[in-house]
Amino acid sequence: MLAFFKIIRWPNLAIIALVQYLIRFFIIESLNVPHVLNHTYFFLGVLCSITLAAAGYVINDIYDVEADTTNKPERMAIGNGLTLNGAWTIYGVLNVIAIISGYLVAGAAGFQSLWMLPVVAIALLYLYAIDLKKRVLLGNILVSLLTALPVFLVALFDVLPAANAETAEIIQPIFYVISAYAGFAFYTNFIREIIKDAEDVEGDDQEGYRTLAIIVGRNYIRYVITLLLVVLLCFTGAFNVYLFQSDVVSSAYLLLFVNVPILLTILRVLTAKTKVDFKKASILMKLIMLTGIVSMVVFTLALKAQF
C-alpha cells in the first residue's frame, strides 16, 4: 500500500485537487460567477485530473527504473514493494477512470466532443515517458502544459459553458483570471523542471538523455535558471507594485510569500553546486507554485472585504 501511494505521488495529487476546489469555492462560488457543473460533476472533473496525473507518474516511473536507480533510489516504488506488472495494472486502471470521468464531465458541460481530451493527455504522457523527456526542452514544455491543464480545465468546463449575452460581462474577466493562474502554473513548473534536470544530471546522462542541463552543464544551467526566475520576478514584482495602490493586504502576501521566495530561489540557484543544492531549489519552486496559486484565496477575501 505504501508503494502505491509513493508511485502516484499522493501529495501532488492532493495539491491538484486543492487548487481546483479553491478556484471553485473562492473564485466561482464566492463571487457568484455563473457555472454549469454541479458538485457531483465537478468532483468527477477533479477525479479525472488527479487520475490522469497519477497515471502519468506511474508510466514515468515504469520507464525510469534505470535512471531512478542512480538519481533517487530512496524514492523508487517499483522493486520496493511494487512489481512491474503491478505498476502496469495501476496505470491501466487509472487511465480507465480518467477516460470515464472525463467523458461524463464533457457531457455535463455540453462539450461532448472534448471527451477525447483525457485520451490525448494519456497519449502525450506516454510519449513523454518513453521519449520526449529525453529531448531538449520538449519534455519540460509538455509536462508544464499538462501541469497547468487542471487549472485551465475549471474555466473551460465549468465557467465558459455558462457564457451568454447576459453573463459575458462577469464571465470574461473571471476566465482571464483563471487563465492567468494557469499561465503562472505553467511557467513556474517549467522552471522547476529545468531545476530537476540539473538535479538529475548523472542518472539522465547515463540513460542517454539530452536535457538542457546535460548539454550546457551544471555550471551554466544555473544562469539559465536564474534568467528565467528574474523574468518571473519582473512580472510578479510589477503586479505587486500595481496591487499595492488598492489592496495592501494582498500586496503584502504577494511580497512575503511569492516574491521573497523567488529571490531566495535565485540565491540558492546561483550558489548551487551539488545535487542536494538543486533539490533545495526545486522544493522552493514547488512552494512558490503553491503560494502563488493560493493567493486567489487572499485576493478574493480582500476583494469581498472592500464591498
C-alpha positions as CSV (number, residue, x, y, z in Angstrom):
1,M,0.0,0.0,0.0
2,L,2.8,2.4,0.8
3,A,4.4,1.7,-2.6
4,F,1.1,2.5,-4.3
5,F,0.9,6.0,-2.6
6,K,4.5,6.6,-3.4
7,I,4.2,5.8,-7.1
8,I,1.1,8.0,-7.6
9,R,2.8,10.9,-5.7
10,W,-0.3,11.5,-3.5
11,P,0.9,14.9,-2.1
12,N,1.0,16.2,-5.7
13,L,-2.5,14.8,-6.4
14,A,-3.8,16.5,-3.2
15,I,-2.4,19.8,-4.4
16,I,-4.2,19.4,-7.8
17,A,-7.5,18.7,-6.1
18,L,-6.9,21.6,-3.6
19,V,-6.2,24.1,-6.4
20,Q,-9.3,23.1,-8.4
21,Y,-11.6,23.3,-5.4
22,L,-10.0,26.7,-4.4
23,I,-11.0,28.0,-7.8
24,R,-14.5,26.6,-7.4
25,F,-15.2,27.9,-3.9
26,F,-13.1,31.1,-3.7
27,I,-13.5,32.4,-7.2
28,I,-16.6,30.9,-8.8
29,E,-19.0,30.4,-6.0
30,S,-17.7,33.2,-3.7
31,L,-18.0,35.8,-6.4
32,N,-21.3,34.3,-7.7
33,V,-19.9,33.5,-11.1
34,P,-22.3,31.6,-13.4
35,H,-21.2,28.0,-13.9
36,V,-22.7,24.7,-15.2
37,L,-21.3,21.8,-13.2
38,N,-23.0,20.7,-10.0
39,H,-20.8,19.4,-7.2
40,T,-21.0,15.8,-8.4
41,Y,-19.8,16.6,-11.9
42,F,-17.2,19.0,-10.5
43,F,-15.9,16.1,-8.3
44,L,-15.7,13.9,-11.4
45,G,-13.7,16.6,-13.1
46,V,-11.2,16.7,-10.2
47,L,-11.1,12.9,-10.3
48,C,-10.3,13.0,-14.0
49,S,-7.4,15.4,-13.3
50,I,-5.8,13.5,-10.4
51,T,-6.1,10.1,-12.1
52,L,-4.5,11.5,-15.3
53,A,-1.7,12.9,-13.2
54,A,-1.3,9.7,-11.2
55,A,-1.2,7.6,-14.4
56,G,1.5,10.0,-15.7
57,Y,3.6,9.5,-12.6
58,V,3.2,5.7,-12.9
59,I,4.2,5.4,-16.5
60,N,7.1,7.7,-16.0
61,D,8.4,5.5,-13.1
62,I,7.9,2.4,-15.2
63,Y,10.2,3.7,-17.9
64,D,12.5,5.5,-15.5
65,V,13.6,2.5,-13.4
66,E,17.3,2.6,-14.6
67,A,17.7,6.3,-14.2
68,D,16.0,6.4,-10.8
69,T,18.4,3.8,-9.6
70,T,21.1,6.5,-9.8
71,N,19.1,9.7,-9.3
72,K,16.7,8.8,-6.5
73,P,16.9,5.2,-5.3
74,E,15.3,6.0,-2.0
75,R,12.1,7.2,-3.8
76,M,11.6,4.2,-6.0
77,A,8.4,2.3,-5.7
78,I,8.9,-0.4,-8.4
79,G,11.1,-3.1,-6.9
80,N,10.4,-1.7,-3.4
81,G,7.0,-3.2,-2.6
82,L,5.5,-2.9,-6.1
83,T,6.2,-5.2,-9.0
84,L,6.4,-4.0,-12.6
85,N,3.3,-5.9,-13.5
86,G,1.5,-4.3,-10.6
87,A,2.6,-0.8,-11.8
88,W,1.2,-1.6,-15.3
89,T,-2.1,-2.7,-13.7
90,I,-2.4,0.5,-11.7
91,Y,-1.6,2.6,-14.8
92,G,-4.4,0.9,-16.8
93,V,-7.0,1.3,-14.0
94,L,-6.1,5.0,-13.5
95,N,-6.5,5.7,-17.3
96,V,-9.9,4.0,-17.5
97,I,-11.1,6.0,-14.5
98,A,-9.8,9.2,-16.2
99,I,-11.5,8.5,-19.5
100,I,-14.9,7.6,-18.0
101,S,-14.9,10.6,-15.6
102,G,-13.8,12.9,-18.4
103,Y,-16.5,11.6,-20.7
104,L,-19.2,12.3,-18.1
105,V,-17.9,15.8,-17.4
106,A,-17.7,16.7,-21.1
107,G,-21.3,15.7,-21.5
108,A,-22.4,17.7,-18.5
109,A,-20.6,20.8,-19.7
110,G,-22.2,20.5,-23.2
111,F,-18.8,19.9,-24.8
112,Q,-19.3,16.2,-25.7
113,S,-16.6,16.4,-28.4
114,L,-14.0,17.2,-25.7
115,W,-14.3,13.7,-24.2
116,M,-11.2,12.8,-26.1
117,L,-9.1,15.3,-24.1
118,P,-8.1,12.7,-21.4
119,V,-7.2,10.3,-24.2
120,V,-4.9,12.9,-25.8
121,A,-3.4,13.7,-22.3
122,I,-2.7,9.9,-21.8
123,A,-1.0,9.6,-25.2
124,L,1.2,12.7,-24.5
125,L,2.2,11.5,-21.1
126,Y,3.1,8.1,-22.6
127,L,5.2,9.8,-25.3
128,Y,6.8,11.9,-22.6
129,A,7.8,8.8,-20.6
130,I,9.2,6.9,-23.5
131,D,10.9,9.6,-25.5
132,L,10.1,13.3,-25.1
133,K,11.6,13.8,-21.6
134,K,15.0,12.8,-23.2
135,R,14.8,15.7,-25.6
136,V,15.9,19.3,-25.1
137,L,13.0,21.4,-23.6
138,L,10.3,19.4,-25.3
139,G,9.6,17.2,-22.3
140,N,9.8,20.2,-20.0
141,I,7.3,22.2,-22.0
142,L,4.9,19.3,-22.3
143,V,4.8,18.3,-18.6
144,S,4.4,22.0,-17.7
145,L,1.5,22.4,-20.0
146,L,-0.1,19.3,-18.5
147,T,0.6,20.7,-15.0
148,A,-1.3,23.9,-15.9
149,L,-4.1,22.0,-17.6
150,P,-6.1,21.2,-14.4
151,V,-6.3,24.9,-13.6
152,F,-7.5,25.9,-17.1
153,L,-10.0,23.0,-17.3
154,V,-12.0,24.6,-14.5
155,A,-12.5,27.6,-16.7
156,L,-13.1,25.5,-19.8
157,F,-15.7,23.0,-18.4
158,D,-17.3,24.9,-15.6
159,V,-17.3,28.7,-16.4
160,L,-17.1,29.0,-20.2
161,P,-20.2,26.9,-21.0
162,A,-22.3,29.4,-18.8
163,A,-21.3,32.3,-21.0
164,N,-24.1,34.1,-22.9
165,A,-25.0,37.7,-23.7
166,E,-26.2,38.3,-20.2
167,T,-23.3,36.7,-18.3
168,A,-20.4,37.6,-20.6
169,E,-19.5,40.8,-18.5
170,I,-18.7,38.7,-15.4
171,I,-17.5,35.5,-17.0
172,Q,-14.9,37.1,-19.3
173,P,-12.7,38.7,-16.6
174,I,-13.0,35.5,-14.4
175,F,-12.0,33.4,-17.4
176,Y,-8.9,35.6,-17.9
177,V,-8.1,35.4,-14.1
178,I,-8.2,31.6,-14.1
179,S,-6.2,31.5,-17.4
180,A,-3.6,33.8,-15.8
181,Y,-3.2,31.3,-12.9
182,A,-2.8,28.5,-15.4
183,G,-0.1,30.6,-17.1
184,F,1.6,31.0,-13.7
185,A,1.4,27.3,-13.1
186,F,2.9,26.6,-16.5
187,Y,5.9,29.0,-16.1
188,T,6.8,28.1,-12.5
189,N,6.6,24.4,-13.3
190,F,8.7,24.9,-16.4
191,I,11.4,26.5,-14.2
192,R,11.1,23.7,-11.7
193,E,11.5,21.1,-14.5
194,I,14.8,22.7,-15.6
195,I,16.0,22.7,-11.9
196,K,15.0,19.0,-11.6
197,D,17.0,18.2,-14.8
198,A,20.0,19.9,-13.2
199,E,19.5,17.8,-10.1
200,D,19.3,14.5,-12.1
201,V,22.2,15.1,-14.4
202,E,24.2,12.0,-13.5
203,G,21.4,9.4,-14.0
204,D,19.9,11.1,-17.0
205,D,23.4,11.3,-18.7
206,Q,23.9,7.5,-18.2
207,E,20.5,6.9,-19.8
208,G,21.4,9.0,-22.9
209,Y,19.1,11.9,-22.1
210,R,19.8,15.2,-23.9
211,T,18.3,17.7,-21.4
212,L,19.4,21.3,-21.3
213,A,21.2,20.7,-18.1
214,I,23.3,18.0,-19.7
215,I,24.0,20.0,-22.8
216,V,25.2,23.2,-21.1
217,G,26.4,21.6,-17.8
218,R,25.5,22.3,-14.2
219,N,27.7,25.4,-14.0
220,Y,26.0,27.2,-16.9
221,I,22.4,25.9,-16.3
222,R,22.5,28.0,-13.1
223,Y,22.5,31.2,-15.2
224,V,19.7,29.9,-17.5
225,I,17.5,29.1,-14.4
226,T,18.4,32.5,-12.9
227,L,17.3,34.3,-16.0
228,L,14.0,32.5,-16.0
229,L,13.5,33.4,-12.4
230,V,14.3,37.1,-13.0
231,V,11.7,37.2,-15.7
232,L,9.2,35.7,-13.3
233,L,10.1,38.2,-10.6
234,C,9.7,41.1,-13.1
235,F,6.1,40.1,-13.7
236,T,5.2,39.3,-10.1
237,G,7.1,42.3,-8.8
238,A,5.3,44.7,-11.3
239,F,1.9,43.2,-10.2
240,N,3.0,43.6,-6.6
241,V,3.6,47.4,-7.1
242,Y,0.3,47.8,-9.0
243,L,-1.6,45.9,-6.3
244,F,-0.2,48.0,-3.5
245,Q,-2.2,51.0,-4.7
246,S,-5.6,49.4,-4.0
247,D,-5.0,46.3,-1.8
248,V,-2.2,46.4,0.8
249,V,-3.1,43.1,2.3
250,S,-2.9,41.1,-1.0
251,S,0.2,43.1,-1.9
252,A,1.9,42.1,1.4
253,Y,1.0,38.5,0.8
254,L,2.5,38.5,-2.7
255,L,5.7,40.2,-1.4
256,L,6.3,37.8,1.5
257,F,5.1,34.5,0.1
258,V,5.8,34.8,-3.6
259,N,8.4,37.4,-4.4
260,V,10.7,36.9,-1.4
261,P,10.8,33.1,-2.1
262,I,11.7,33.8,-5.7
263,L,14.6,35.9,-4.5
264,L,15.7,33.1,-2.2
265,T,15.5,30.6,-5.0
266,I,17.6,32.9,-7.2
267,L,20.3,33.0,-4.5
268,R,20.0,29.2,-4.0
269,V,20.4,28.5,-7.7
270,L,23.4,30.9,-8.2
271,T,25.3,29.2,-5.4
272,A,24.2,25.6,-6.3
273,K,27.0,23.1,-7.0
274,T,25.6,19.7,-5.9
275,K,22.5,17.6,-6.5
276,V,21.4,18.5,-2.9
277,D,21.6,22.2,-3.7
278,F,19.4,21.9,-6.8
279,K,17.0,19.7,-4.8
280,K,16.5,22.5,-2.3
281,A,15.9,24.9,-5.1
282,S,13.3,22.6,-6.6
283,I,11.5,22.5,-3.2
284,L,11.5,26.3,-3.1
285,M,9.9,26.4,-6.6
286,K,7.2,24.0,-5.5
287,L,6.5,26.3,-2.6
288,I,6.3,29.3,-4.9
289,M,3.8,27.4,-7.2
290,L,1.6,26.6,-4.2
291,T,1.7,30.0,-2.5
292,G,1.1,31.7,-5.9
293,I,-2.0,29.7,-6.6
294,V,-3.3,30.0,-3.0
295,S,-3.1,33.8,-3.5
296,M,-6.5,33.6,-5.1
297,V,-7.9,33.0,-1.6
298,V,-6.3,36.1,-0.2
299,F,-7.3,38.2,-3.3
300,T,-10.9,37.1,-3.1
301,L,-11.3,37.6,0.6
302,A,-9.7,41.1,0.3
303,L,-12.0,42.0,-2.6
304,K,-15.1,40.9,-0.7
305,A,-14.0,42.9,2.4
306,Q,-13.9,46.1,0.2
307,F,-17.6,45.7,-0.7
